[in-house]
Amino acid sequence: MSRVLDQGRPVTTFKLSWRGGSRVFVDPQGRFELTGLEPAEHQRVSAETPDGKWGSSKKFALSAGERVEVQIDVKSQGLVRGRLMDPRTGQGAVGRYERFFAMSSTADLPPISRVFEVKPGETTDLGEVPLAQEASEAEEPEH
């Protein structure tokens, strides 16, 4: 059975995310089982704890009907929070943004870009923003 661990100890409550979905699990041994995942050459499952620790499985191939066991080790991560501000008004910005850039000053990684929309009264979650893409992932459409 697949598990989520924090420094070798079971994580009892966690949110799993995968291409096409997410779900919260509660298990005293950190165990989980996902069914109905789409077959894919490159599949990955990530876990996030209520206190913000995060981890991801290694990539794995998944054939129709196949069962794969994974272990996800979570650890503390840095979180980026902020608010988009309209410099003309000093108020929170709303609307569709064609470009969002993030650049690393400490790693030799290319800048990233993402399209997103901010709606009044709603929270816009950019999700996991990869700092670099592998060639096989760069051409895959986002689901």
C-alpha positions in Angstrom: 0.0 0.0 0.0 1.2 3.5 -0.8 2.2 5.8 2.1 2.9 9.4 3.0 5.7 9.9 5.6 7.3 12.8 7.5 10.8 11.9 8.5 9.9 8.3 8.5 6.7 8.8 10.6 3.2 8.3 9.0 1.3 11.5 8.1 -2.2 10.9 9.3 -4.0 13.7 7.4 -3.0 14.8 3.9 -4.3 16.1 0.6 -3.2 14.1 -2.5 -3.1 15.8 -5.9 -2.6 14.2 -9.3 -3.2 15.1 -12.9 -7.0 15.6 -13.0 -7.9 15.6 -9.3 -7.2 15.8 -5.6 -8.6 14.3 -2.4 -8.1 14.5 1.3 -7.1 11.3 3.1 -7.1 10.5 6.9 -5.3 7.3 7.9 -3.3 6.5 11.1 -0.6 4.8 9.1 -0.4 7.4 6.3 -1.7 4.9 3.8 -3.7 5.6 0.6 -5.0 4.0 -2.4 -6.1 5.8 -5.6 -8.3 4.1 -8.1 -9.4 5.3 -11.5 -6.3 7.2 -12.5 -5.8 7.6 -16.2 -3.1 5.5 -17.8 -0.1 7.7 -18.5 3.6 7.4 -19.4 4.5 10.1 -16.8 2.3 10.1 -13.7 3.1 11.7 -10.4 1.2 12.1 -7.1 1.9 14.9 -4.6 0.9 15.2 -0.9 0.4 18.3 1.2 -0.2 18.3 5.0 -2.4 20.8 6.9 0.8 22.5 8.2 2.1 23.1 4.7 4.6 20.3 4.3 4.8 19.0 0.8 6.3 16.1 -1.2 5.9 14.3 -4.5 6.3 10.7 -5.6 8.8 9.8 -8.2 7.5 9.7 -11.7 6.0 6.4 -12.7 4.3 4.9 -15.8 0.7 3.7 -15.3 -1.0 1.2 -17.6 -4.7 0.5 -17.6 -5.6 -1.7 -14.6 -2.1 -1.6 -13.2 -1.4 -1.2 -9.4 1.6 0.9 -8.4 2.9 1.5 -4.9 4.6 4.8 -4.1 6.0 6.5 -1.0 5.8 10.2 -0.6 8.1 11.9 1.9 6.9 15.4 2.8 9.1 18.2 4.2 8.7 21.8 5.0 8.6 24.1 2.0 8.8 27.8 1.5 5.5 29.3 0.5 5.0 32.4 -1.6 2.0 34.6 -0.8 1.2 38.0 -2.0 -1.4 40.2 -3.6 -1.4 41.7 -7.1 -1.7 45.4 -6.8 -2.7 48.0 -9.4 0.0 50.6 -9.2 -2.3 53.3 -10.4 -4.9 52.8 -7.6 -3.0 51.0 -4.9 -5.9 48.5 -4.8 -6.0 44.8 -5.4 -5.8 44.0 -9.2 -8.5 42.0 -10.9 -8.7 40.7 -14.5 -7.0 38.3 -16.8 -3.2 38.2 -16.8 -1.4 36.9 -19.8 2.0 36.7 -18.2 3.2 35.9 -14.8 6.9 35.6 -14.4 9.1 34.1 -11.8 12.8 34.1 -12.0 15.4 32.5 -9.7 18.4 34.5 -8.6 20.1 31.5 -7.0 19.5 28.7 -9.5 20.3 28.5 -13.2 16.7 28.0 -14.3 14.8 29.6 -17.1 12.0 32.1 -16.2 8.5 30.7 -16.0 5.2 32.1 -17.4 1.6 31.3 -16.6 -1.8 32.7 -17.7 -4.3 33.2 -14.9 -7.4 35.3 -14.0 -8.2 37.2 -10.8 -11.9 37.6 -10.1 -13.3 40.0 -7.5 -14.1 38.2 -4.2 -12.5 34.9 -5.3 -9.1 33.4 -4.4 -6.9 32.6 -7.3 -4.6 29.6 -6.6 -1.7 29.3 -9.0 -1.2 25.8 -7.9 2.2 24.2 -8.2 4.5 26.4 -10.4 7.4 24.3 -11.7 10.7 26.3 -11.9 11.8 24.2 -14.9 10.1 21.7 -17.2 11.6 18.5 -18.5 11.3 18.2 -22.3 8.7 15.4 -22.1 6.5 17.6 -19.8 6.8 20.8 -21.8 4.5 19.6 -24.6 1.9 18.0 -22.4 -1.3 20.1 -22.1 -2.3 21.1 -18.6 -5.5 19.3 -17.3 
